[in-house]
Amino acid sequence: MKKTISILGGSGFVGSHLVAELGRQGYRVRIASRHPERHRDLCVVPNVTVHACNILSYELNDFLSGSDIVINLIGVLNEERKGDFVRFNTDFPASVAQACQTLGIYRMIHMSALGADAGFAPSAYLRSKGNGEANLQRYSGEIDVTIFRPNVIFGPGDHFFNRLACLLKKIPFSFPLVSPHTRMAPVYVGDVCQAIAHSLNDRQCIGKSFELCGPKIYQFRELVEY
């Protein structure tokens, strides 16, 4: 019998691709959303259901109840409100792990970020992601956790190349937000989803972190030119 997987952040860019991959593999997939009516397209994927849930409230335990595996894709790249990094990137992973412990769910996949480090990362975003990983370590003896640290993820509907293209249309001769020499190795969303799917039943992945990068390193200038 195929397992039931609950995905937090399943309606986002990576989540929607992962949902499709897991649905094709025959898993029963449950997605939490505050507005299920906005994601009817996901409901046509085999074995997928979308549930109304505010994941930052007591409803989290109700949603996760009955799951065999929990995948946490929740994270914010930019703070819209002060404290968002702490709320979503640092504290929320521990809340998920605690819920899993309470409910007797022993398998959890967590999406972090390449370069995440609680003490030495160059940005508040990466430090908050590092703190989120550190919080998960408290549950290492209770829950089988695998952490993925992807580089920039690209693919249909991504938030990097599409946003970059829109910005370049508005300011075609100047792009001061990132150093042109910043190096990155973009990774395809399909490869990220396959890595996550592979880890679900591979016990050698338990307790480990995996960095996900594409096969080629680019300078940011090259991606802008592309």
N, C-alpha and C positions, 0 to 999 in steps of 0.2 A: 504494500500500500504506500502510495506517495505521501510525503510529509506535507504538513501545512506550514506555510511560511508567511509571517506577518512583516510587512515592509513599512517602515517609517520614512516618509519622503518618497514614497512610491509614485507620486504623481508628477515629480520633477523630471528634469532632463535625463539624468542617469536612471532614475527610478522607472520611467516609462519604458526605456529600452530593456532594463532588467526584468520588469514584469513580463514583457513579451517573450524574453528568452526562457524564463522559468515556466511560463504557461505552456510554451511549446514542449518543454521537457516533461510536462505532466504534473508538476507540483500544483497543489492548491494554494493560491496566492491571495492574501488579504491586504488591502491598502487602507490606510487611515487618511481621512480628509475632512476638513471642516466644511467643505462644500462639495459633496459627492456629485451633485448634478452637473458640475463643471467638468467631470471626467468620465462622461459616458462612453468615450472612445475606448477607455481601458476595459470597460465591462464586456466588450465584444471579444476580448482575448479569452481563449479557453481556460476554464478553471480559475478565473479572476473575479473577485468581488471587491467593491469599494464600500467602506463603512464610514458613517458620520462619526467623527471623533475629534475632540480637542486634545491633542497629545500632551499639552502642558498642564492638564488637569487630572483629576482622579479617574477620568475616563480611560487613561492609558492602560491601567490594569485590566479593565473590562475588555478592551480591544485585544490585548495580547493573550488573554485567557484562551487556552485550547491550542496554542501554537506549539509547533515542534522546534521551529527556528525563528529567530528575530533578526532582521537586517536593519540597521540604523544608517540612513543616508542623510539625516538632518544635519545641516550646517549652514552658516552664513558667511559669505565672503566679505561683505561690507556691513557695517553697523548702521541701520536706519534709525535706531534708538540707542541711547547710551546703555550699555550693559548687555547688548545682544550677543556679543562674543562669549561672555560668561554664561549667559542663559542657555544658548543653543550649542555652542562648541565645547564648553567646559563642563557645565553642570548636567546637561541633558543626557549624555552617555551614561553617567552614573545612575540617573533616574531609571533609565531603561534596564541597566544591569540589575538594579535593586528589584524592579518589577519582575524580571526573569527569575531572580532568586526566590521571590515570594511565591511565584506561580509554579515553580518547579520546571522551568524551561532552561535547558542546559547548553544550548548552542546559540551563539550570538556572533554576527558579523558587523563590524563597525568601519565606516568610511572616515578616514582621517585625511591628511594631506601630506604631500612630499615636503620634507623639511620641517615637519612639526617637531617642536622642541620646547618644553616648558620653560627652560632657562636661557637658551642661547639663540633662539630663532630671531631673525632680523625684523619681524613684523608682529604686531599685536595679534593678528589673525593666526599666524603659525604658532605663537606662544599659547593662544587659547586652545588650539587643536592639540598641542602637546600636553596641556593640562588635562584635557579630556581623556587622552590616552592614559595619563597617570592615574586618573580617577578610576579607570577600568581595572587597573592592576590590583585594586583592593578586592576584586571579585575573582581573581585568577584561580583560586582554589575551589570556587563554587560553580563557575560558569566556564564553558569552553569557548574562548573568544579568539577570533581571527581579525586582524586589523589590516586594512588596505590603505596605502598612501599613494594616491595617484598624482602624477604631474597634471598639467593642463589637459583636460579631456575634450576631444572634438568629435563631431558627428552631426547627423541631422538634428536640428533644433538646439544646438549647443549655445552656451552663453558667452563663449569666448570669440570665435571667429565671426559669428553673426553680429555681436555687439561691436566688435572691432570694425566690421564693414560699415555699420551704421554711423559710427563716430567719424570714420574717414570720409564719408560722404559730406558730413557737416564741416569738418576741419581738415581738408585734404592735404594741406601743406605743413601742418604742425601737429605733432602728437607728443606732448610733453609728459604724459603720465608715467611712463616707464623708460628706463635707460635703454637706448637702442642696442646696447651690448649685453643686456640681460639674456641669459641662456636658458632654454627650456626644451624639453623633449615631449611634445604633445603625444598623447596616447588615444587611440581610437576607442570610442565608447563600447563598441562590440567586443573588443578585447578585454575591457574592464569587466563587462558582464560575464564573459566566459570564465574569467579568473575567479569571480565570486561564485559562479555556479559550480565550478570544479571544486572549490574549497568546502562546499557544503557537506560532502560525504568523505572527505579526505582527512583522516585523523592526524596526519602528519602536519596539517596546517594549523592545528590547535595550539594556541599560545604563541603564535608567531605573527610578525608584521611583514608585509610584502610591499615593496615599492614598485609602482606600475608606471613605466615610461615607454615612449615610442622608440623606434629603432634609430632615430636620427635626432641629433641636437641642433637646434636653430638659435640664432640670435634673434631677439625681438624685432630688430630691423628687417630681417629676412621675412618674417611672418607678415609684417606690415606691407612689405613690397608684394608678397604673394596675394 
